[in-house]
Amino acid sequence: MQDWRPTASIENIQQRAQLMATVRDYFKQHNVLEVETPLLCARTVTEPHIESIAIMTQQQTRYLQTSPEYAMKRLLAAGVPDCYQICKAFRQSENGSRHNTEFTILEWYRLGFDLNQIIQETTGLIEILLGKPLAIKTISYCEAVKQVLECELADLDLAFLMYQASSNGLVDAHRLSYEQCLDYVFSECVLPHVQHDGLCVIHGYPLAQAALARVNPQQADVVERFEVFFQNLECANGYVELTDAHQQAQRFDNDQHRRARYGLPEIEQDERLLAALDAGLPNCAGVAMGLDRILMLLCATDNIAHVLSFDWSHA
C-alpha cells in the first residue's frame, strides 16, 4: 500500500507553514484578535447549495461547520473587537482539483468597515501573501453582465438564463432553479470574459445571491457582497454584514422553502445567531478566504492535493 505518502511535497508543506505565519503577522500588526470557535455545532447553514456533514454524538446531531461565520458573529455581538480565525471547514461531496471536503479557511471581521475598505484590505492581504503587487480590476456584477450578455440585471429571468446556459452546452439547464441557473451563467458565461492576469473583484451581487450580506441602501435589488478571483480561481468572498435579526430570519425561512422545492431535508435555523443579531451585531464587514487556494497560487499548481498533506482520498 503506497498511498500512505503525503500528497504535498515537503517544500509545499513548508510553504504552508510560512503562509500561516504571514497571516498571523499581518493581523498582529493591525491589532486584530485571533479567536477560536467550535467546529462541531448544534446548527449549520440553511443555504440549499451548501451541504454540511452531520455527526451523531451523545444522541445529538452536530454539524461540522462550513465556516466559522455564525460563531464569530456571536463573539462580535458580545463585544469582541476586530477578530480573525484560521480553522478547518467542511463541505459534503466537494472534491476535485480545486475542492476538498476538509479545507482551511481564514475568516476575519472588521468593525465599521464599508465595502470599499474591506475590498482594499482583502486585495492588499492577497498581495502580501503572494509576495508581489498585482494588477487589480474592480467591476460590479451589473457591469459584468452588461458587458458580456448585453443586458441589465432585471433582464436575467429564468427563461433568459436557461437559454444562455443551454447555449453554453449545459444539456440539463431546464432542471436548474433560478438561483442555480444564475450562478452557472455568471460563473461559466460571464466571469471568464472579465478576468485578466491579476486580481478581479466582482461586487454588488444580486439579491438572489445575498448570503448574509446587507442590502445596498441605494439599490434594493443589490447586496454589499464581493468576491475576489485570480485567473478564474475564487480566492475570497466577503460582505458588509447583515445586522438585522428580522431580515436574517426571513432569509432562513426563504432557504427552507427552497430546500423543500429541491427535496432537501429541513435544517433548523440557528436561533443563537438570531439572538446575537437581536442583541446587537455592530456594523462590520467580514471575509472568508480559502488559504489552500492561496497556497495553490504560491506553489504554482492547479491541483489542491499538491498543497494538502493528505487530500480527501488519502486521509
ChimeraX commands (.cxc) that place a marker at each C-alpha (Angstrom):
marker #1 position 0.00,0.00,0.00 radius 0.5
marker #1 position 1.73,3.14,-1.27 radius 0.5
marker #1 position -0.90,5.82,-0.64 radius 0.5
marker #1 position 0.40,6.48,2.87 radius 0.5
marker #1 position 2.68,9.18,1.48 radius 0.5
marker #1 position 1.69,12.87,1.59 radius 0.5
marker #1 position 0.06,14.35,-1.49 radius 0.5
marker #1 position 2.03,17.59,-0.95 radius 0.5
marker #1 position 5.77,17.92,-1.36 radius 0.5
marker #1 position 7.93,18.77,1.64 radius 0.5
marker #1 position 8.55,22.18,0.04 radius 0.5
marker #1 position 4.82,22.87,-0.20 radius 0.5
marker #1 position 4.27,21.76,3.40 radius 0.5
marker #1 position 6.96,24.23,4.45 radius 0.5
marker #1 position 5.33,26.90,2.30 radius 0.5
marker #1 position 2.03,26.34,4.15 radius 0.5
marker #1 position 3.75,26.96,7.50 radius 0.5
marker #1 position 5.20,30.22,6.17 radius 0.5
marker #1 position 1.80,31.28,4.82 radius 0.5
marker #1 position 0.16,30.79,8.22 radius 0.5
marker #1 position 2.94,32.79,9.89 radius 0.5
marker #1 position 2.48,35.64,7.40 radius 0.5
marker #1 position -1.29,35.75,8.03 radius 0.5
marker #1 position -0.80,35.88,11.79 radius 0.5
marker #1 position 1.89,38.53,11.50 radius 0.5
marker #1 position -0.39,40.72,9.35 radius 0.5
marker #1 position -3.27,40.63,11.81 radius 0.5
marker #1 position -0.98,41.13,14.79 radius 0.5
marker #1 position 0.36,44.29,13.16 radius 0.5
marker #1 position -3.21,45.51,12.60 radius 0.5
marker #1 position -4.39,44.71,16.16 radius 0.5
marker #1 position -6.88,42.07,15.05 radius 0.5
marker #1 position -7.51,39.42,17.70 radius 0.5
marker #1 position -7.10,35.72,16.89 radius 0.5
marker #1 position -10.06,33.66,18.17 radius 0.5
marker #1 position -11.24,30.05,18.15 radius 0.5
marker #1 position -14.81,28.78,17.86 radius 0.5
marker #1 position -16.26,25.23,17.79 radius 0.5
marker #1 position -16.09,23.15,14.64 radius 0.5
marker #1 position -18.94,20.89,15.79 radius 0.5
marker #1 position -22.11,22.92,16.42 radius 0.5
marker #1 position -25.80,22.28,17.00 radius 0.5
marker #1 position -26.79,24.28,13.91 radius 0.5
marker #1 position -25.41,24.84,10.44 radius 0.5
marker #1 position -26.11,26.86,7.31 radius 0.5
marker #1 position -29.56,26.57,5.73 radius 0.5
marker #1 position -28.28,27.50,2.25 radius 0.5
marker #1 position -29.62,24.81,-0.15 radius 0.5
marker #1 position -26.49,24.68,-2.28 radius 0.5
marker #1 position -24.09,24.04,0.61 radius 0.5
marker #1 position -24.19,20.54,2.09 radius 0.5
marker #1 position -22.96,20.18,5.67 radius 0.5
marker #1 position -21.66,16.99,7.29 radius 0.5
marker #1 position -23.82,15.77,10.18 radius 0.5
marker #1 position -22.24,13.89,13.10 radius 0.5
marker #1 position -24.16,11.93,15.74 radius 0.5
marker #1 position -22.70,12.49,19.21 radius 0.5
marker #1 position -24.27,11.76,22.61 radius 0.5
marker #1 position -27.65,11.18,20.96 radius 0.5
marker #1 position -27.48,14.64,19.39 radius 0.5
marker #1 position -26.85,15.70,15.81 radius 0.5
marker #1 position -23.98,18.14,15.45 radius 0.5
marker #1 position -22.65,19.65,12.24 radius 0.5
marker #1 position -19.11,20.17,11.07 radius 0.5
marker #1 position -19.10,23.85,10.17 radius 0.5
marker #1 position -18.84,25.07,6.59 radius 0.5
marker #1 position -17.39,28.31,8.00 radius 0.5
marker #1 position -16.89,29.84,11.46 radius 0.5
marker #1 position -19.15,32.76,10.50 radius 0.5
marker #1 position -22.11,32.20,12.84 radius 0.5
marker #1 position -19.99,31.68,15.95 radius 0.5
marker #1 position -17.71,34.61,15.19 radius 0.5
marker #1 position -20.68,36.92,14.80 radius 0.5
marker #1 position -21.88,35.81,18.22 radius 0.5
marker #1 position -18.48,36.86,19.59 radius 0.5
marker #1 position -18.77,40.26,17.90 radius 0.5
marker #1 position -22.26,40.78,19.32 radius 0.5
marker #1 position -20.86,40.00,22.78 radius 0.5
marker #1 position -18.28,42.78,22.46 radius 0.5
marker #1 position -15.23,41.04,20.98 radius 0.5
marker #1 position -13.28,43.55,18.81 radius 0.5
marker #1 position -11.90,43.04,15.29 radius 0.5
marker #1 position -11.05,39.35,15.08 radius 0.5
marker #1 position -9.85,36.59,12.78 radius 0.5
marker #1 position -9.66,32.82,12.76 radius 0.5
marker #1 position -7.72,30.18,10.84 radius 0.5
marker #1 position -9.53,26.86,11.01 radius 0.5
marker #1 position -10.76,23.82,9.16 radius 0.5
marker #1 position -14.13,23.92,7.41 radius 0.5
marker #1 position -16.11,21.11,5.81 radius 0.5
marker #1 position -18.47,20.65,2.88 radius 0.5
marker #1 position -20.00,17.35,1.89 radius 0.5
marker #1 position -19.19,15.92,-1.55 radius 0.5
marker #1 position -16.93,18.80,-2.65 radius 0.5
marker #1 position -13.83,17.12,-4.03 radius 0.5
marker #1 position -11.83,17.81,-7.17 radius 0.5
marker #1 position -8.81,19.70,-8.44 radius 0.5
marker #1 position -9.95,22.88,-6.64 radius 0.5
marker #1 position -12.06,21.45,-3.81 radius 0.5
marker #1 position -11.50,19.19,-0.82 radius 0.5
marker #1 position -14.22,18.19,1.65 radius 0.5
marker #1 position -11.96,19.36,4.50 radius 0.5
marker #1 position -10.25,22.67,3.80 radius 0.5
marker #1 position -8.52,25.55,5.58 radius 0.5
marker #1 position -10.28,28.88,5.84 radius 0.5
marker #1 position -9.23,32.31,7.04 radius 0.5
marker #1 position -12.17,34.38,8.23 radius 0.5
marker #1 position -11.96,37.88,9.67 radius 0.5
marker #1 position -14.24,40.75,10.70 radius 0.5
marker #1 position -13.57,44.48,10.81 radius 0.5
marker #1 position -15.82,46.78,12.80 radius 0.5
marker #1 position -17.04,49.87,10.95 radius 0.5
marker #1 position -15.53,48.91,7.59 radius 0.5
marker #1 position -17.54,49.73,4.47 radius 0.5
marker #1 position -17.44,47.74,1.24 radius 0.5
marker #1 position -14.53,49.65,-0.30 radius 0.5
marker #1 position -12.42,49.36,2.85 radius 0.5
marker #1 position -12.88,45.62,3.18 radius 0.5
marker #1 position -12.18,45.09,-0.54 radius 0.5
marker #1 position -8.96,47.10,-0.26 radius 0.5
marker #1 position -7.84,45.15,2.79 radius 0.5
marker #1 position -8.61,41.82,1.09 radius 0.5
marker #1 position -6.73,42.57,-2.12 radius 0.5
marker #1 position -3.86,44.08,-0.12 radius 0.5
marker #1 position -3.60,40.96,2.04 radius 0.5
marker #1 position -3.58,38.70,-1.02 radius 0.5
marker #1 position -0.71,40.74,-2.46 radius 0.5
marker #1 position 1.21,40.32,0.81 radius 0.5
marker #1 position 0.55,36.58,0.89 radius 0.5
marker #1 position 1.64,36.14,-2.71 radius 0.5
marker #1 position 4.64,38.38,-2.14 radius 0.5
marker #1 position 4.12,40.72,-5.08 radius 0.5
marker #1 position 1.98,43.62,-6.31 radius 0.5
marker #1 position -0.86,42.63,-8.60 radius 0.5
marker #1 position -2.95,44.39,-11.21 radius 0.5
marker #1 position -6.45,44.75,-9.72 radius 0.5
marker #1 position -9.61,45.03,-11.78 radius 0.5
marker #1 position -12.80,46.00,-9.97 radius 0.5
marker #1 position -16.16,45.65,-11.69 radius 0.5
marker #1 position -19.73,45.42,-10.48 radius 0.5
marker #1 position -21.84,42.33,-11.13 radius 0.5
marker #1 position -24.22,44.53,-13.12 radius 0.5
marker #1 position -21.42,45.96,-15.29 radius 0.5
marker #1 position -20.03,42.49,-15.97 radius 0.5
marker #1 position -23.44,41.21,-17.07 radius 0.5
marker #1 position -23.93,44.26,-19.27 radius 0.5
marker #1 position -20.52,43.89,-20.91 radius 0.5
marker #1 position -20.83,40.19,-21.70 radius 0.5
marker #1 position -24.55,39.47,-22.04 radius 0.5
marker #1 position -25.57,42.99,-23.11 radius 0.5
marker #1 position -28.47,43.17,-20.67 radius 0.5
marker #1 position -29.43,44.54,-17.26 radius 0.5
marker #1 position -29.89,42.61,-14.02 radius 0.5
marker #1 position -33.64,42.98,-14.38 radius 0.5
marker #1 position -33.46,41.05,-17.68 radius 0.5
marker #1 position -32.00,37.95,-16.03 radius 0.5
marker #1 position -35.22,35.97,-15.75 radius 0.5
marker #1 position -35.23,32.16,-15.71 radius 0.5
marker #1 position -36.05,31.77,-19.42 radius 0.5
marker #1 position -33.13,34.01,-20.43 radius 0.5
marker #1 position -30.73,32.24,-18.05 radius 0.5
marker #1 position -31.79,28.79,-19.30 radius 0.5
marker #1 position -31.19,29.93,-22.87 radius 0.5
marker #1 position -27.72,31.20,-22.00 radius 0.5
marker #1 position -26.85,28.02,-20.08 radius 0.5
marker #1 position -28.10,25.78,-22.89 radius 0.5
marker #1 position -26.20,27.83,-25.48 radius 0.5
marker #1 position -23.08,27.26,-23.39 radius 0.5
marker #1 position -23.56,23.49,-23.66 radius 0.5
marker #1 position -25.40,22.68,-20.41 radius 0.5
marker #1 position -27.83,19.96,-21.52 radius 0.5
marker #1 position -29.98,19.86,-18.37 radius 0.5
marker #1 position -30.40,23.60,-17.83 radius 0.5
marker #1 position -34.17,23.12,-17.59 radius 0.5
marker #1 position -33.65,21.19,-14.35 radius 0.5
marker #1 position -31.96,24.08,-12.57 radius 0.5
marker #1 position -33.61,26.52,-10.20 radius 0.5
marker #1 position -33.34,30.25,-10.85 radius 0.5
marker #1 position -30.52,30.59,-8.31 radius 0.5
marker #1 position -28.60,27.61,-9.74 radius 0.5
marker #1 position -29.01,28.87,-13.28 radius 0.5
marker #1 position -27.91,32.39,-12.34 radius 0.5
marker #1 position -24.81,31.03,-10.62 radius 0.5
marker #1 position -23.95,28.82,-13.61 radius 0.5
marker #1 position -24.41,31.58,-16.20 radius 0.5
marker #1 position -22.34,34.09,-14.27 radius 0.5
marker #1 position -19.57,31.60,-13.46 radius 0.5
marker #1 position -19.36,29.97,-16.89 radius 0.5
marker #1 position -20.59,32.60,-19.34 radius 0.5
marker #1 position -19.73,35.96,-17.78 radius 0.5
marker #1 position -16.76,35.60,-15.43 radius 0.5
marker #1 position -14.27,34.14,-17.95 radius 0.5
marker #1 position -14.73,37.23,-20.14 radius 0.5
marker #1 position -13.99,39.79,-17.40 radius 0.5
marker #1 position -10.92,38.06,-15.95 radius 0.5
marker #1 position -7.41,39.35,-16.52 radius 0.5
marker #1 position -3.89,38.49,-15.38 radius 0.5
marker #1 position -4.20,39.93,-11.86 radius 0.5
marker #1 position -6.97,40.03,-9.30 radius 0.5
marker #1 position -10.56,40.56,-10.41 radius 0.5
marker #1 position -13.01,41.90,-7.82 radius 0.5
marker #1 position -16.72,41.43,-8.52 radius 0.5
marker #1 position -19.00,43.46,-6.24 radius 0.5
marker #1 position -22.68,44.33,-5.92 radius 0.5
marker #1 position -24.23,40.87,-6.21 radius 0.5
marker #1 position -27.97,40.50,-6.91 radius 0.5
marker #1 position -30.38,39.91,-4.04 radius 0.5
marker #1 position -30.82,36.27,-5.12 radius 0.5
marker #1 position -27.18,35.70,-4.07 radius 0.5
marker #1 position -27.28,37.73,-0.87 radius 0.5
marker #1 position -25.88,35.10,1.54 radius 0.5
marker #1 position -25.57,37.09,4.81 radius 0.5
marker #1 position -24.78,40.41,3.15 radius 0.5
marker #1 position -26.55,43.69,3.79 radius 0.5
marker #1 position -28.80,45.13,1.09 radius 0.5
marker #1 position -27.34,48.20,-0.58 radius 0.5
marker #1 position -29.19,51.22,0.87 radius 0.5
marker #1 position -29.30,52.84,-2.60 radius 0.5
marker #1 position -30.22,49.71,-4.61 radius 0.5
marker #1 position -32.81,47.37,-3.15 radius 0.5
marker #1 position -32.01,44.60,-5.65 radius 0.5
marker #1 position -28.27,44.58,-4.91 radius 0.5
marker #1 position -26.32,43.48,-1.82 radius 0.5
marker #1 position -22.96,44.63,-0.47 radius 0.5
marker #1 position -21.13,41.45,-1.32 radius 0.5
marker #1 position -17.90,40.90,-3.26 radius 0.5
marker #1 position -15.71,38.06,-4.49 radius 0.5
marker #1 position -12.05,38.08,-5.49 radius 0.5
marker #1 position -10.77,35.89,-8.31 radius 0.5
marker #1 position -7.30,35.18,-9.63 radius 0.5
marker #1 position -7.48,33.84,-13.18 radius 0.5
marker #1 position -10.92,32.30,-12.57 radius 0.5
marker #1 position -9.92,30.83,-9.20 radius 0.5
marker #1 position -12.12,32.17,-6.40 radius 0.5
marker #1 position -9.89,33.29,-3.53 radius 0.5
marker #1 position -12.17,35.26,-1.19 radius 0.5
marker #1 position -15.81,36.04,-0.54 radius 0.5
marker #1 position -16.88,38.91,1.68 radius 0.5
marker #1 position -19.61,41.34,2.53 radius 0.5
marker #1 position -20.82,44.14,4.70 radius 0.5
marker #1 position -22.74,42.08,7.23 radius 0.5
marker #1 position -26.48,41.94,7.65 radius 0.5
marker #1 position -27.19,43.00,11.24 radius 0.5
marker #1 position -31.00,42.90,11.22 radius 0.5
marker #1 position -32.31,39.78,13.02 radius 0.5
marker #1 position -35.75,40.01,11.39 radius 0.5
marker #1 position -34.30,40.14,7.87 radius 0.5
marker #1 position -31.96,37.26,8.68 radius 0.5
marker #1 position -34.87,35.15,9.97 radius 0.5
marker #1 position -36.72,35.86,6.71 radius 0.5
marker #1 position -33.72,34.67,4.72 radius 0.5
marker #1 position -33.58,31.49,6.79 radius 0.5
marker #1 position -37.28,30.94,6.04 radius 0.5
marker #1 position -36.68,31.52,2.32 radius 0.5
marker #1 position -33.88,28.95,2.44 radius 0.5
marker #1 position -36.28,26.41,3.97 radius 0.5
marker #1 position -38.81,26.99,1.19 radius 0.5
marker #1 position -36.11,26.50,-1.41 radius 0.5
marker #1 position -34.87,23.34,0.32 radius 0.5
marker #1 position -38.41,21.97,0.24 radius 0.5
marker #1 position -38.66,22.73,-3.50 radius 0.5
marker #1 position -35.41,20.86,-4.14 radius 0.5
marker #1 position -36.45,17.90,-1.99 radius 0.5
marker #1 position -33.76,18.59,0.61 radius 0.5
marker #1 position -34.19,17.95,4.35 radius 0.5
marker #1 position -35.06,20.89,6.56 radius 0.5
marker #1 position -32.19,22.42,8.55 radius 0.5
marker #1 position -33.17,24.16,11.76 radius 0.5
marker #1 position -32.22,27.82,11.76 radius 0.5
marker #1 position -29.56,29.00,14.17 radius 0.5
marker #1 position -31.56,30.66,16.94 radius 0.5
marker #1 position -28.38,31.61,18.78 radius 0.5
marker #1 position -27.19,33.62,15.79 radius 0.5
marker #1 position -30.57,35.35,15.56 radius 0.5
marker #1 position -30.44,36.12,19.28 radius 0.5
marker #1 position -26.97,37.61,18.83 radius 0.5
marker #1 position -28.20,39.80,15.97 radius 0.5
marker #1 position -31.17,40.85,18.05 radius 0.5
marker #1 position -28.84,41.77,20.93 radius 0.5
marker #1 position -26.87,43.95,18.53 radius 0.5
marker #1 position -24.25,42.95,16.00 radius 0.5
marker #1 position -22.13,46.07,15.40 radius 0.5
marker #1 position -21.73,47.39,11.87 radius 0.5
marker #1 position -18.95,45.35,10.35 radius 0.5
marker #1 position -17.60,43.66,7.25 radius 0.5
marker #1 position -16.27,40.13,7.01 radius 0.5
marker #1 position -14.28,37.97,4.61 radius 0.5
marker #1 position -13.74,34.26,4.10 radius 0.5
marker #1 position -10.54,33.37,2.27 radius 0.5
marker #1 position -9.56,29.88,1.12 radius 0.5
marker #1 position -5.95,29.50,2.25 radius 0.5
marker #1 position -5.48,26.26,0.33 radius 0.5
marker #1 position -6.23,28.17,-2.87 radius 0.5
marker #1 position -3.83,30.97,-1.97 radius 0.5
marker #1 position -1.25,28.24,-1.41 radius 0.5
marker #1 position -2.06,26.78,-4.84 radius 0.5
marker #1 position -1.14,30.15,-6.35 radius 0.5
marker #1 position 2.05,30.38,-4.29 radius 0.5
marker #1 position 3.11,26.87,-5.30 radius 0.5
marker #1 position 2.06,27.31,-8.94 radius 0.5
marker #1 position -0.19,24.25,-9.01 radius 0.5
marker #1 position -3.70,23.74,-10.34 radius 0.5
marker #1 position -4.37,20.73,-8.09 radius 0.5
marker #1 position -5.36,21.31,-4.46 radius 0.5
marker #1 position -3.97,17.88,-3.49 radius 0.5
marker #1 position -0.47,19.26,-4.09 radius 0.5
marker #1 position -0.83,21.71,-1.18 radius 0.5
marker #1 position -2.55,19.38,1.30 radius 0.5
marker #1 position -0.54,16.99,3.44 radius 0.5
marker #1 position -3.20,14.37,2.67 radius 0.5
marker #1 position -6.14,15.11,0.39 radius 0.5
marker #1 position -9.57,13.51,0.86 radius 0.5
marker #1 position -8.62,10.31,-0.99 radius 0.5
marker #1 position -5.55,9.82,1.24 radius 0.5
marker #1 position -6.90,10.99,4.60 radius 0.5
marker link #1:1,2 radius 0.2
marker link #1:2,3 radius 0.2
marker link #1:3,4 radius 0.2
marker link #1:4,5 radius 0.2
marker link #1:5,6 radius 0.2
marker link #1:6,7 radius 0.2
marker link #1:7,8 radius 0.2
marker link #1:8,9 radius 0.2
marker link #1:9,10 radius 0.2
marker link #1:10,11 radius 0.2
marker link #1:11,12 radius 0.2
marker link #1:12,13 radius 0.2
marker link #1:13,14 radius 0.2
marker link #1:14,15 radius 0.2
marker link #1:15,16 radius 0.2
marker link #1:16,17 radius 0.2
marker link #1:17,18 radius 0.2
marker link #1:18,19 radius 0.2
marker link #1:19,20 radius 0.2
marker link #1:20,21 radius 0.2
marker link #1:21,22 radius 0.2
marker link #1:22,23 radius 0.2
marker link #1:23,24 radius 0.2
marker link #1:24,25 radius 0.2
marker link #1:25,26 radius 0.2
marker link #1:26,27 radius 0.2
marker link #1:27,28 radius 0.2
marker link #1:28,29 radius 0.2
marker link #1:29,30 radius 0.2
marker link #1:30,31 radius 0.2
marker link #1:31,32 radius 0.2
marker link #1:32,33 radius 0.2
marker link #1:33,34 radius 0.2
marker link #1:34,35 radius 0.2
marker link #1:35,36 radius 0.2
marker link #1:36,37 radius 0.2
marker link #1:37,38 radius 0.2
marker link #1:38,39 radius 0.2
marker link #1:39,40 radius 0.2
marker link #1:40,41 radius 0.2
marker link #1:41,42 radius 0.2
marker link #1:42,43 radius 0.2
marker link #1:43,44 radius 0.2
marker link #1:44,45 radius 0.2
marker link #1:45,46 radius 0.2
marker link #1:46,47 radius 0.2
marker link #1:47,48 radius 0.2
marker link #1:48,49 radius 0.2
marker link #1:49,50 radius 0.2
marker link #1:50,51 radius 0.2
marker link #1:51,52 radius 0.2
marker link #1:52,53 radius 0.2
marker link #1:53,54 radius 0.2
marker link #1:54,55 radius 0.2
marker link #1:55,56 radius 0.2
marker link #1:56,57 radius 0.2
marker link #1:57,58 radius 0.2
marker link #1:58,59 radius 0.2
marker link #1:59,60 radius 0.2
marker link #1:60,61 radius 0.2
marker link #1:61,62 radius 0.2
marker link #1:62,63 radius 0.2
marker link #1:63,64 radius 0.2
marker link #1:64,65 radius 0.2
marker link #1:65,66 radius 0.2
marker link #1:66,67 radius 0.2
marker link #1:67,68 radius 0.2
marker link #1:68,69 radius 0.2
marker link #1:69,70 radius 0.2
marker link #1:70,71 radius 0.2
marker link #1:71,72 radius 0.2
marker link #1:72,73 radius 0.2
marker link #1:73,74 radius 0.2
marker link #1:74,75 radius 0.2
marker link #1:75,76 radius 0.2
marker link #1:76,77 radius 0.2
marker link #1:77,78 radius 0.2
marker link #1:78,79 radius 0.2
marker link #1:79,80 radius 0.2
marker link #1:80,81 radius 0.2
marker link #1:81,82 radius 0.2
marker link #1:82,83 radius 0.2
marker link #1:83,84 radius 0.2
marker link #1:84,85 radius 0.2
marker link #1:85,86 radius 0.2
marker link #1:86,87 radius 0.2
marker link #1:87,88 radius 0.2
marker link #1:88,89 radius 0.2
marker link #1:89,90 radius 0.2
marker link #1:90,91 radius 0.2
marker link #1:91,92 radius 0.2
marker link #1:92,93 radius 0.2
marker link #1:93,94 radius 0.2
marker link #1:94,95 radius 0.2
marker link #1:95,96 radius 0.2
marker link #1:96,97 radius 0.2
marker link #1:97,98 radius 0.2
marker link #1:98,99 radius 0.2
marker link #1:99,100 radius 0.2
marker link #1:100,101 radius 0.2
marker link #1:101,102 radius 0.2
marker link #1:102,103 radius 0.2
marker link #1:103,104 radius 0.2
marker link #1:104,105 radius 0.2
marker link #1:105,106 radius 0.2
marker link #1:106,107 radius 0.2
marker link #1:107,108 radius 0.2
marker link #1:108,109 radius 0.2
marker link #1:109,110 radius 0.2
marker link #1:110,111 radius 0.2
marker link #1:111,112 radius 0.2
marker link #1:112,113 radius 0.2
marker link #1:113,114 radius 0.2
marker link #1:114,115 radius 0.2
marker link #1:115,116 radius 0.2
marker link #1:116,117 radius 0.2
marker link #1:117,118 radius 0.2
marker link #1:118,119 radius 0.2
marker link #1:119,120 radius 0.2
marker link #1:120,121 radius 0.2
marker link #1:121,122 radius 0.2
marker link #1:122,123 radius 0.2
marker link #1:123,124 radius 0.2
marker link #1:124,125 radius 0.2
marker link #1:125,126 radius 0.2
marker link #1:126,127 radius 0.2
marker link #1:127,128 radius 0.2
marker link #1:128,129 radius 0.2
marker link #1:129,130 radius 0.2
marker link #1:130,131 radius 0.2
marker link #1:131,132 radius 0.2
marker link #1:132,133 radius 0.2
marker link #1:133,134 radius 0.2
marker link #1:134,135 radius 0.2
marker link #1:135,136 radius 0.2
marker link #1:136,137 radius 0.2
marker link #1:137,138 radius 0.2
marker link #1:138,139 radius 0.2
marker link #1:139,140 radius 0.2
marker link #1:140,141 radius 0.2
marker link #1:141,142 radius 0.2
marker link #1:142,143 radius 0.2
marker link #1:143,144 radius 0.2
marker link #1:144,145 radius 0.2
marker link #1:145,146 radius 0.2
marker link #1:146,147 radius 0.2
marker link #1:147,148 radius 0.2
marker link #1:148,149 radius 0.2
marker link #1:149,150 radius 0.2
marker link #1:150,151 radius 0.2
marker link #1:151,152 radius 0.2
marker link #1:152,153 radius 0.2
marker link #1:153,154 radius 0.2
marker link #1:154,155 radius 0.2
marker link #1:155,156 radius 0.2
marker link #1:156,157 radius 0.2
marker link #1:157,158 radius 0.2
marker link #1:158,159 radius 0.2
marker link #1:159,160 radius 0.2
marker link #1:160,161 radius 0.2
marker link #1:161,162 radius 0.2
marker link #1:162,163 radius 0.2
marker link #1:163,164 radius 0.2
marker link #1:164,165 radius 0.2
marker link #1:165,166 radius 0.2
marker link #1:166,167 radius 0.2
marker link #1:167,168 radius 0.2
marker link #1:168,169 radius 0.2
marker link #1:169,170 radius 0.2
marker link #1:170,171 radius 0.2
marker link #1:171,172 radius 0.2
marker link #1:172,173 radius 0.2
marker link #1:173,174 radius 0.2
marker link #1:174,175 radius 0.2
marker link #1:175,176 radius 0.2
marker link #1:176,177 radius 0.2
marker link #1:177,178 radius 0.2
marker link #1:178,179 radius 0.2
marker link #1:179,180 radius 0.2
marker link #1:180,181 radius 0.2
marker link #1:181,182 radius 0.2
marker link #1:182,183 radius 0.2
marker link #1:183,184 radius 0.2
marker link #1:184,185 radius 0.2
marker link #1:185,186 radius 0.2
marker link #1:186,187 radius 0.2
marker link #1:187,188 radius 0.2
marker link #1:188,189 radius 0.2
marker link #1:189,190 radius 0.2
marker link #1:190,191 radius 0.2
marker link #1:191,192 radius 0.2
marker link #1:192,193 radius 0.2
marker link #1:193,194 radius 0.2
marker link #1:194,195 radius 0.2
marker link #1:195,196 radius 0.2
marker link #1:196,197 radius 0.2
marker link #1:197,198 radius 0.2
marker link #1:198,199 radius 0.2
marker link #1:199,200 radius 0.2
marker link #1:200,201 radius 0.2
marker link #1:201,202 radius 0.2
marker link #1:202,203 radius 0.2
marker link #1:203,204 radius 0.2
marker link #1:204,205 radius 0.2
marker link #1:205,206 radius 0.2
marker link #1:206,207 radius 0.2
marker link #1:207,208 radius 0.2
marker link #1:208,209 radius 0.2
marker link #1:209,210 radius 0.2
marker link #1:210,211 radius 0.2
marker link #1:211,212 radius 0.2
marker link #1:212,213 radius 0.2
marker link #1:213,214 radius 0.2
marker link #1:214,215 radius 0.2
marker link #1:215,216 radius 0.2
marker link #1:216,217 radius 0.2
marker link #1:217,218 radius 0.2
marker link #1:218,219 radius 0.2
marker link #1:219,220 radius 0.2
marker link #1:220,221 radius 0.2
marker link #1:221,222 radius 0.2
marker link #1:222,223 radius 0.2
marker link #1:223,224 radius 0.2
marker link #1:224,225 radius 0.2
marker link #1:225,226 radius 0.2
marker link #1:226,227 radius 0.2
marker link #1:227,228 radius 0.2
marker link #1:228,229 radius 0.2
marker link #1:229,230 radius 0.2
marker link #1:230,231 radius 0.2
marker link #1:231,232 radius 0.2
marker link #1:232,233 radius 0.2
marker link #1:233,234 radius 0.2
marker link #1:234,235 radius 0.2
marker link #1:235,236 radius 0.2
marker link #1:236,237 radius 0.2
marker link #1:237,238 radius 0.2
marker link #1:238,239 radius 0.2
marker link #1:239,240 radius 0.2
marker link #1:240,241 radius 0.2
marker link #1:241,242 radius 0.2
marker link #1:242,243 radius 0.2
marker link #1:243,244 radius 0.2
marker link #1:244,245 radius 0.2
marker link #1:245,246 radius 0.2
marker link #1:246,247 radius 0.2
marker link #1:247,248 radius 0.2
marker link #1:248,249 radius 0.2
marker link #1:249,250 radius 0.2
marker link #1:250,251 radius 0.2
marker link #1:251,252 radius 0.2
marker link #1:252,253 radius 0.2
marker link #1:253,254 radius 0.2
marker link #1:254,255 radius 0.2
marker link #1:255,256 radius 0.2
marker link #1:256,257 radius 0.2
marker link #1:257,258 radius 0.2
marker link #1:258,259 radius 0.2
marker link #1:259,260 radius 0.2
marker link #1:260,261 radius 0.2
marker link #1:261,262 radius 0.2
marker link #1:262,263 radius 0.2
marker link #1:263,264 radius 0.2
marker link #1:264,265 radius 0.2
marker link #1:265,266 radius 0.2
marker link #1:266,267 radius 0.2
marker link #1:267,268 radius 0.2
marker link #1:268,269 radius 0.2
marker link #1:269,270 radius 0.2
marker link #1:270,271 radius 0.2
marker link #1:271,272 radius 0.2
marker link #1:272,273 radius 0.2
marker link #1:273,274 radius 0.2
marker link #1:274,275 radius 0.2
marker link #1:275,276 radius 0.2
marker link #1:276,277 radius 0.2
marker link #1:277,278 radius 0.2
marker link #1:278,279 radius 0.2
marker link #1:279,280 radius 0.2
marker link #1:280,281 radius 0.2
marker link #1:281,282 radius 0.2
marker link #1:282,283 radius 0.2
marker link #1:283,284 radius 0.2
marker link #1:284,285 radius 0.2
marker link #1:285,286 radius 0.2
marker link #1:286,287 radius 0.2
marker link #1:287,288 radius 0.2
marker link #1:288,289 radius 0.2
marker link #1:289,290 radius 0.2
marker link #1:290,291 radius 0.2
marker link #1:291,292 radius 0.2
marker link #1:292,293 radius 0.2
marker link #1:293,294 radius 0.2
marker link #1:294,295 radius 0.2
marker link #1:295,296 radius 0.2
marker link #1:296,297 radius 0.2
marker link #1:297,298 radius 0.2
marker link #1:298,299 radius 0.2
marker link #1:299,300 radius 0.2
marker link #1:300,301 radius 0.2
marker link #1:301,302 radius 0.2
marker link #1:302,303 radius 0.2
marker link #1:303,304 radius 0.2
marker link #1:304,305 radius 0.2
marker link #1:305,306 radius 0.2
marker link #1:306,307 radius 0.2
marker link #1:307,308 radius 0.2
marker link #1:308,309 radius 0.2
marker link #1:309,310 radius 0.2
marker link #1:310,311 radius 0.2
marker link #1:311,312 radius 0.2
marker link #1:312,313 radius 0.2
marker link #1:313,314 radius 0.2
marker link #1:314,315 radius 0.2
view
